[in-house]
Amino acid sequence: MTQARHYTYRATHKAIRHLLFSASHQVGVTDFADDGVTAETLETIDALIFVLWEHRSREDASIHPLLESRAPGVTARCEEEHEEDEALSAEIEQLVAQIRSAIGDQRVALGIRLHEQLNAYIGIYLGHLYREETELQQALWDNFTEEELLAMSRELVATIPPDRRGYLLKVMCSSCGPDDIAPILGGIKANAPPEIAQRALQLAEENLPPSIWAKVQSRIG
C-alpha cells in the first residue's frame, strides 16, 4: 500500500478559499446604502486581506527559503505572484478606505466597484493557489522526506501568534473534512501543552458539524 504523502498546502488553502468565496458572497449581497451592513462587510474584507498577508508572509519566510536551498529557482514564479498579490490587495484596501469615507450614491457605486475588483482579484489568486498545490507541492515531495515536511509544517504553525491560532482553526473547521482536520488536531493533541490542546479540541467540537467531529474523535482517540 502506498503511503499517503503530506500535503503542505491543502488544509490552509481550503480555509483561504472558504474566506475568499464567503467574502465575495457577502459583498455581493451588501446594501451599501445601509451604514451598519456596509461596516460589517468592510470589516470582513479587512480580515480577509490580513489573513492573506499573514499567509503570504509565512510562506515567504518559512517555505520558500527551504525550497530554494534544495531546488534553486523553483519558487521564482510564486515570488513574483506574491508581489502582484501584495499590489492587488493594496488596491482593495484603498477602495475599502474610499467606501468608508463616501456617502449616498457614491458609496453605492464604489460598492459595485468593490464587488467587481474583489472578484477579479479572487480569480487571479485562485490560479496562484493551484500552482502552489501542484508545482511547489511536487517540488516539496521531490526534495524533502515526509519527516522533514511534517517538521516544516510544525515550525510554520509555531510562527502563528497564539491569539491568531484559534481564529484560523475555526476557519479550517468550516472548510475541511475529517481527512484534513484530524491530522491537524491529532498533532495538536500529541505535541501541544494539555491546556492548549484541550482548548483546540473544544474549538473543533464547537465549529465542526457533529458527523465530522465524530469521525475526527474516532481517529485521534
Rosetta blueprint (number, residue, H / E / L):
1 M L
2 T L
3 Q L
4 A L
5 R L
6 H L
7 Y L
8 T L
9 Y L
10 R H
11 A H
12 T H
13 H H
14 K H
15 A H
16 I H
17 R H
18 H H
19 L H
20 L H
21 F H
22 S H
23 A H
24 S H
25 H H
26 Q H
27 V H
28 G H
29 V H
30 T L
31 D L
32 F L
33 A L
34 D L
35 D H
36 G H
37 V H
38 T H
39 A H
40 E H
41 T H
42 L H
43 E H
44 T H
45 I H
46 D H
47 A H
48 L H
49 I H
50 F H
51 V H
52 L H
53 W H
54 E H
55 H H
56 R H
57 S H
58 R H
59 E H
60 D H
61 A H
62 S H
63 I H
64 H H
65 P H
66 L H
67 L H
68 E H
69 S H
70 R H
71 A L
72 P L
73 G L
74 V L
75 T L
76 A H
77 R H
78 C H
79 E H
80 E H
81 E H
82 H H
83 E H
84 E H
85 D H
86 E H
87 A H
88 L H
89 S H
90 A H
91 E H
92 I H
93 E H
94 Q H
95 L H
96 V H
97 A H
98 Q H
99 I H
100 R H
101 S H
102 A L
103 I L
104 G H
105 D H
106 Q H
107 R H
108 V H
109 A H
110 L H
111 G H
112 I H
113 R H
114 L H
115 H H
116 E H
117 Q H
118 L H
119 N H
120 A H
121 Y H
122 I H
123 G H
124 I H
125 Y H
126 L H
127 G H
128 H H
129 L H
130 Y H
131 R H
132 E H
133 E H
134 T H
135 E H
136 L H
137 Q H
138 Q H
139 A H
140 L H
141 W H
142 D H
143 N H
144 F L
145 T L
146 E H
147 E H
148 E H
149 L H
150 L H
151 A H
152 M H
153 S H
154 R H
155 E H
156 L H
157 V H
158 A H
159 T L
160 I L
161 P L
162 P H
163 D H
164 R H
165 R H
166 G H
167 Y H
168 L H
169 L H
170 K H
171 V H
172 M H
173 C H
174 S L
175 S L
176 C L
177 G L
178 P H
179 D H
180 D H
181 I H
182 A H
183 P H
184 I H
185 L H
186 G H
187 G H
188 I H
189 K H
190 A H
191 N H
192 A L
193 P L
194 P H
195 E H
196 I H
197 A H
198 Q H
199 R H
200 A H
201 L H
202 Q H
203 L H
204 A H
205 E H
206 E H
207 N H
208 L L
209 P L
210 P H
211 S H
212 I H
213 W H
214 A H
215 K H
216 V H
217 Q H
218 S H
219 R H
220 I H
221 G L
